[in-house]
């Protein structure tokens, strides 16, 4: 069970990194639209 818990942690970090990248892209697009207006 201890081995499974350690494996779950790296997967969670990878998911968080992907979410952060998506959020940054969305924020950049919104900022560009506001500047154009």
Residue pairs with C-beta under 8 A, 6 or more apart in sequence:
none
